[in-house]
């Protein structure tokens, strides 16, 4: 069985959103499939403005590094506007950092080695992925269901994909990259002021602080339905016993 792959690289790259929700390698009769591969973004769990803001933060840092200060200013302005919209996003949630649950095999980023804050704050989901549970065991039926769910998600039918996976007994987690909203807004605002005054290094450090504040959280799992086959067998056995007693 494959280990769960690490989210950090995918989540911090801030590449364009697109692609397929799950990947399953059907070689070796599906026994060594890519059940644990991190897949594409779950649009219902991630703030589009938050995602855009973090992309702009990354681009602003790159522009500062290359000496393109005008481009950096534009990127920071876009990030600030996106965060302003995102603060009213329905994806924002309250939680203490100490209560965030990282996905399996993923270590929470903590560049300053600080103890997680126990006070609840507003978190903004800025990126995310769907992952098949670690105890997933491949079978032809489940592989077909994962492929069907892929097609449904590509067409925008999220609920249909979830129903398909539930019926197949495939547990799926929604893993999010989240940033404290106030930290992000304050950091971008300070970076904008510093950049306007020509303090490029300090502006870059503020933006780095926003990225360093990113943490991970497992949002939820799809429920596994009752095992209908087992129930049918029990029902048949009960009926057979009744017939014998007649």
C-alpha distance (Angstrom), angle and dihedral (degrees) to the residues before:
residue distance angle dihedral
X1 . . .
X2 3.76 . .
X3 3.78 122.4 .
X4 3.77 119.7 -118.0
X5 3.78 108.6 -94.3
X6 3.79 120.9 -123.9
X7 3.78 118.6 -95.4
X8 3.79 96.9 -157.2
X9 3.79 98.5 86.0
X10 3.78 94.5 45.0
X11 3.77 95.4 43.7
X12 3.77 98.3 45.3
X13 3.79 95.2 45.5
X14 3.83 91.5 72.8
X15 3.76 93.1 -155.9
X16 3.78 122.7 167.2
X17 3.78 115.9 -70.7
X18 3.78 116.9 -110.7
X19 3.77 147.1 102.4
X20 3.76 136.4 65.5
X21 3.78 130.7 -21.4
X22 3.79 98.7 -138.3
X23 3.75 134.6 18.0
X24 3.77 123.4 -154.7
X25 3.79 123.2 -177.4
X26 3.76 106.0 -147.4
X27 3.80 95.6 -166.1
X28 3.82 118.4 117.7
X29 3.81 89.5 30.9
X30 3.80 88.7 -63.8
X31 3.80 94.4 -67.0
X32 3.80 93.1 119.0
X33 3.79 96.5 35.9
X34 3.75 127.2 149.1
X35 3.79 93.2 -101.7
X36 3.78 91.0 138.1
X37 3.78 96.8 47.5
X38 3.76 115.0 121.5
X39 3.73 108.1 -119.3
X40 3.72 138.2 -166.6
X41 3.74 133.4 -48.6
X42 3.79 124.4 -66.7
X43 3.78 102.6 -136.9
X44 3.81 93.4 -163.5
X45 3.79 92.7 61.3
X46 3.81 103.8 39.8
X47 3.79 128.3 74.0
X48 3.79 108.3 -124.1
X49 3.81 90.3 -154.4
X50 3.80 90.0 47.8
X51 3.79 91.4 51.3
X52 3.81 90.6 48.4
X53 3.81 92.0 48.0
X54 3.80 93.4 53.7
X55 3.78 90.4 47.0
X56 3.81 89.0 53.2
X57 3.81 90.7 48.3
X58 3.80 89.5 53.9
X59 3.82 91.9 47.2
X60 3.82 91.3 48.1
X61 3.80 91.2 54.4
X62 3.78 90.4 49.0
X63 3.81 90.9 49.7
X64 3.83 91.7 50.4
X65 3.79 89.9 49.6
X66 3.81 89.7 53.3
X67 3.80 93.4 45.2
X68 3.81 93.2 -112.8
X69 3.79 94.6 136.8
X70 3.80 95.4 164.1
X71 3.80 90.9 55.4
X72 3.80 89.2 46.1
X73 3.80 90.8 54.6
X74 3.80 91.3 51.0
X75 3.82 91.7 48.7
X76 3.80 91.8 49.4
X77 3.79 91.1 48.8
X78 3.80 89.7 52.1
X79 3.80 91.1 47.8
X80 3.81 91.0 50.4
X81 3.81 92.1 49.9
X82 3.81 92.2 47.6
X83 3.80 92.3 50.3
X84 3.80 89.9 48.3
X85 3.80 88.7 57.7
X86 3.80 93.3 40.7
X87 3.81 94.5 59.0
X88 3.81 87.4 74.3
X89 3.80 92.9 44.7
X90 3.80 116.0 126.3
X91 3.81 89.4 -134.2
X92 3.83 91.5 69.8
X93 3.82 112.0 107.4
X94 3.80 138.5 -179.0
X95 3.79 118.9 -119.5
X96 3.79 141.4 136.0
X97 3.78 115.3 -108.7
X98 3.79 88.2 -126.2
X99 3.81 88.8 60.9
X100 3.80 95.5 54.0
X101 3.78 111.3 112.2
X102 3.79 117.0 -147.1
X103 3.82 118.4 -145.6
X104 3.82 117.4 -101.4
X105 3.81 114.1 -71.5
X106 3.82 91.2 10.7
X107 3.81 121.1 115.0
X108 3.78 118.2 -149.6
X109 3.83 111.0 -111.6
X110 3.78 110.1 -111.4
X111 3.83 109.9 162.1
X112 3.82 93.4 171.6
X113 3.82 95.1 45.0
X114 3.79 90.6 -126.8
X115 3.78 125.8 159.7
X116 3.82 111.5 -102.2
X117 3.78 112.7 -98.7
X118 3.80 114.1 -107.8
X119 3.81 94.6 -158.0
X120 3.79 117.1 97.4
X121 3.80 115.1 -114.9
X122 3.79 136.3 169.4
X123 3.82 114.2 -83.8
X124 3.78 125.6 -163.8
X125 3.83 118.2 -152.9
X126 3.80 104.3 -134.8
X127 3.78 100.7 170.8
X128 3.76 138.6 4.1
X129 3.74 149.4 170.8
X130 3.77 140.0 -156.6
X131 3.78 118.0 -124.1
X132 3.77 133.3 -172.8
X133 3.80 112.3 -123.0
X134 3.79 118.7 -94.2
X135 3.79 94.9 -116.2
X136 3.80 92.0 59.5
X137 3.79 113.2 136.6
X138 3.77 117.5 -165.0
X139 3.78 122.6 -120.5
X140 3.81 131.2 161.6
X141 3.80 90.6 -107.1
X142 3.81 94.3 49.3
X143 3.81 92.4 44.6
X144 3.80 89.0 53.1
X145 3.81 90.8 48.4
X146 3.81 91.9 51.1
X147 3.82 89.5 50.7
X148 3.80 90.5 49.1
X149 3.82 90.9 48.5
X150 3.80 89.2 51.4
X151 3.78 90.7 55.2
X152 3.80 92.2 46.6
X153 3.80 93.1 50.6
X154 3.80 91.7 47.6
X155 3.80 88.3 55.4
X156 3.81 91.1 48.1
X157 3.80 97.2 -106.4
X158 3.81 98.0 132.6
X159 3.79 95.8 159.6
X160 3.79 91.6 49.3
X161 3.80 90.0 52.3
X162 3.79 91.8 50.4
X163 3.80 91.1 49.3
X164 3.79 90.7 50.0
X165 3.80 91.8 52.5
X166 3.79 93.1 44.9
X167 3.78 92.3 52.6
X168 3.80 89.2 50.4
X169 3.81 91.5 50.0
X170 3.81 92.5 -118.0
X171 3.82 113.2 149.8
X172 3.79 115.2 -146.4
X173 3.80 129.9 -173.1
X174 3.80 128.3 -153.1
X175 3.80 107.2 -138.4
X176 3.79 117.1 -166.3
X177 3.77 138.1 -166.3
X178 3.80 105.6 -143.7
X179 3.79 134.3 -174.9
X180 3.82 128.2 -162.0
X181 3.78 102.6 -105.2
X182 3.81 97.1 -141.8
X183 3.80 92.8 48.2
X184 3.79 90.5 51.3
X185 3.80 94.6 47.1
X186 3.81 93.9 45.2
X187 3.80 93.0 46.0
X188 3.79 94.4 50.4
X189 3.82 91.6 45.2
X190 3.81 92.3 51.5
X191 3.80 91.1 45.9
X192 3.79 90.2 54.0
X193 3.82 91.9 52.1
X194 3.80 92.9 46.1
X195 3.79 92.7 48.3
X196 3.81 91.2 50.8
X197 3.82 88.9 54.9
X198 3.80 92.9 49.0
X199 3.81 95.8 -107.3
X200 3.78 95.0 135.5
X201 3.81 99.2 162.1
X202 3.79 92.2 50.1
X203 3.82 91.2 47.0
X204 3.78 90.0 52.6
X205 3.80 90.7 50.6
X206 3.80 91.0 53.6
X207 3.79 90.4 52.6
X208 3.79 90.5 46.9
X209 3.80 87.6 53.5
X210 3.80 89.6 56.8
X211 3.79 91.1 52.7
X212 3.80 92.0 44.5
X213 3.82 89.0 56.1
X214 3.81 92.1 65.3
X215 3.79 115.1 116.8
X216 3.81 134.1 176.6
X217 3.77 130.0 -118.2
X218 3.80 134.7 -179.6
X219 3.77 103.5 -134.3
X220 3.80 102.0 -167.9
X221 3.77 147.8 -52.9
X222 3.75 131.9 -114.2
X223 3.77 111.5 -111.2
X224 3.78 121.2 -108.0
X225 3.80 111.6 -127.6
X226 3.75 125.2 -132.5
X227 3.78 113.8 -76.5
X228 3.78 98.5 -103.0
X229 3.78 94.0 -171.5
X230 3.80 92.0 56.8
X231 3.80 91.0 47.3
X232 3.79 90.5 51.3
X233 3.78 91.6 51.2
X234 3.80 91.1 50.5
X235 3.79 91.0 48.1
X236 3.81 92.0 49.9
X237 3.81 91.2 49.0
X238 3.81 90.3 50.5
X239 3.80 91.6 50.1
X240 3.81 91.6 48.2
X241 3.79 90.8 52.2
X242 3.80 90.7 51.3
X243 3.81 91.1 50.1
X244 3.80 91.0 52.8
X245 3.76 90.8 51.1
X246 3.78 93.3 55.5
